Amino acid sequence: MPDTVRRLPLDHPDLAIAEYAAIVGELRGVTGGAADLEAIATEAVETALREGAVLMAVVTQPDAAPAVLTGVVLDVPPGWDPDTAETLRDSMEDVGGPDVRETLLLETGLGPAVIAQRIPGVEQARDKRPLALQLQAFLPSEDRLLLLTLACTSGHGWAAHQRLFGQIVRSARGADEPVRVRVAATEDDESYENHTYQL
C-alpha cells in the first residue's frame, strides 16, 4: 500500500480505534485526546468489524478529502472467469442502483476484477441516505472474492482517489508475483472510465 493509505490493525480493535482517533485528530488539527474523536473512531471501527471487514485504512492524499478503504471477504461464484466477471459487471449496471455511474473490468494478477463507481444523486438525497462517493472492486482470489470499497464524503480530489484505487486493484497478484504497475491518466481527467490502467 502507498504511504497515503494508513492501514488500521483490525486484529487489535483497541489499537485500531486509537490510531483512527489519532488520524482524525491530525486531520482536524486537534492535539491530544478528545472524547468525541474516540467516539467517532469506536463507531467506525466497530461498524467495519460488524460488517466483516478484514481491511480498514484511512486514505490521506494531498489535495484530496480523506477517504476510508475497507475490504470484506465474500464467497466467489464457481468458475470465476472473464465471462463471470462480465456478468457481474452487467448486473451491477442493471440492478446496482441509481448511484452506479460507471463500471469496468480491470485485469489483475489474480484475474479480472469488476469495478463500480457510485456517485450519489437526488434519489439518495430524497431518501436521506448518506451521500458518499464510492469505488468498489470485486477481486478474485481462489475460492474467495475481496470486496474493496473506497468511500469519501466529498468530491474534492476524487480523480486522485480514482487513480490510487486503480493502482491498488491493478497491483493485486499472487504471493510470488512481482508488482510492476504503471498508471496512465491525465491529472485533469475527472472521468473514471477514461483512465487507462496498464501493466
ChimeraX attribute file (.defattr): number of C-alpha atoms within 10 A of each C-alpha:
attribute: neighborCount
match mode: 1-to-1
recipient: residues
	/A:1	11
	/A:2	10
	/A:3	9
	/A:4	14
	/A:5	17
	/A:6	18
	/A:7	19
	/A:8	19
	/A:9	18
	/A:10	19
	/A:11	11
	/A:12	9
	/A:13	15
	/A:14	14
	/A:15	13
	/A:16	22
	/A:17	24
	/A:18	17
	/A:19	19
	/A:20	26
	/A:21	23
	/A:22	20
	/A:23	18
	/A:24	17
	/A:25	18
	/A:26	12
	/A:27	12
	/A:28	10
	/A:29	9
	/A:30	13
	/A:31	9
	/A:32	8
	/A:33	12
	/A:34	12
	/A:35	9
	/A:36	11
	/A:37	20
	/A:38	19
	/A:39	12
	/A:40	14
	/A:41	22
	/A:42	19
	/A:43	13
	/A:44	18
	/A:45	22
	/A:46	16
	/A:47	12
	/A:48	18
	/A:49	17
	/A:50	9
	/A:51	11
	/A:52	14
	/A:53	19
	/A:54	15
	/A:55	20
	/A:56	26
	/A:57	21
	/A:58	21
	/A:59	23
	/A:60	18
	/A:61	17
	/A:62	10
	/A:63	10
	/A:64	17
	/A:65	18
	/A:66	21
	/A:67	21
	/A:68	19
	/A:69	21
	/A:70	20
	/A:71	22
	/A:72	18
	/A:73	18
	/A:74	15
	/A:75	12
	/A:76	16
	/A:77	14
	/A:78	10
	/A:79	10
	/A:80	17
	/A:81	14
	/A:82	15
	/A:83	11
	/A:84	15
	/A:85	23
	/A:86	16
	/A:87	13
	/A:88	19
	/A:89	21
	/A:90	15
	/A:91	11
	/A:92	18
	/A:93	18
	/A:94	11
	/A:95	9
	/A:96	14
	/A:97	12
	/A:98	15
	/A:99	19
	/A:100	19
	/A:101	17
	/A:102	17
	/A:103	21
	/A:104	18
	/A:105	18
	/A:106	20
	/A:107	18
	/A:108	19
	/A:109	20
	/A:110	16
	/A:111	20
	/A:112	22
	/A:113	28
	/A:114	26
	/A:115	26
	/A:116	23
	/A:117	21
	/A:118	20
	/A:119	17
	/A:120	19
	/A:121	15
	/A:122	11
	/A:123	12
	/A:124	15
	/A:125	11
	/A:126	8
	/A:127	8
	/A:128	9
	/A:129	10
	/A:130	10
	/A:131	17
	/A:132	18
	/A:133	19
	/A:134	23
	/A:135	24
	/A:136	22
	/A:137	24
	/A:138	27
	/A:139	27
	/A:140	27
	/A:141	18
	/A:142	12
	/A:143	12
	/A:144	16
	/A:145	20
	/A:146	21
	/A:147	19
	/A:148	23
	/A:149	22
	/A:150	24
	/A:151	21
	/A:152	22
	/A:153	14
	/A:154	14
	/A:155	13
	/A:156	13
	/A:157	16
	/A:158	21
	/A:159	20
	/A:160	20
	/A:161	24
	/A:162	20
	/A:163	19
	/A:164	20
	/A:165	20
	/A:166	21
	/A:167	18
	/A:168	15
	/A:169	23
	/A:170	26
	/A:171	21
	/A:172	20
	/A:173	16
	/A:174	12
	/A:175	7
	/A:176	6
	/A:177	10
	/A:178	10
	/A:179	13
	/A:180	9
	/A:181	15
	/A:182	13
	/A:183	15
	/A:184	11
	/A:185	16
	/A:186	12
	/A:187	9
	/A:188	8
	/A:189	12
	/A:190	15
	/A:191	11
	/A:192	20
	/A:193	13
	/A:194	10
	/A:195	17
	/A:196	14
	/A:197	17
	/A:198	14
	/A:199	12
